[in-house]
């Protein structure tokens, strides 16, 4: 979106608002991705723990 060539309207958002919106959107996306990564890590940790317990049971 180019703010210099774009015709302005009554409902126009300012450059600052647009930048803030883009930043918050990026932050939300990052948070979302980070949350998914954390959830996967938790699940993997649980899986790893169960695998370890299975392996120790096999050795006995």
ABEGO torsion letter per residue (X at the ends): XBAAABBBBAABBBAAAAAAAAAAAAAAAAAAAAAAAAAAAAAAAAAAAAAAAAAAAAAX
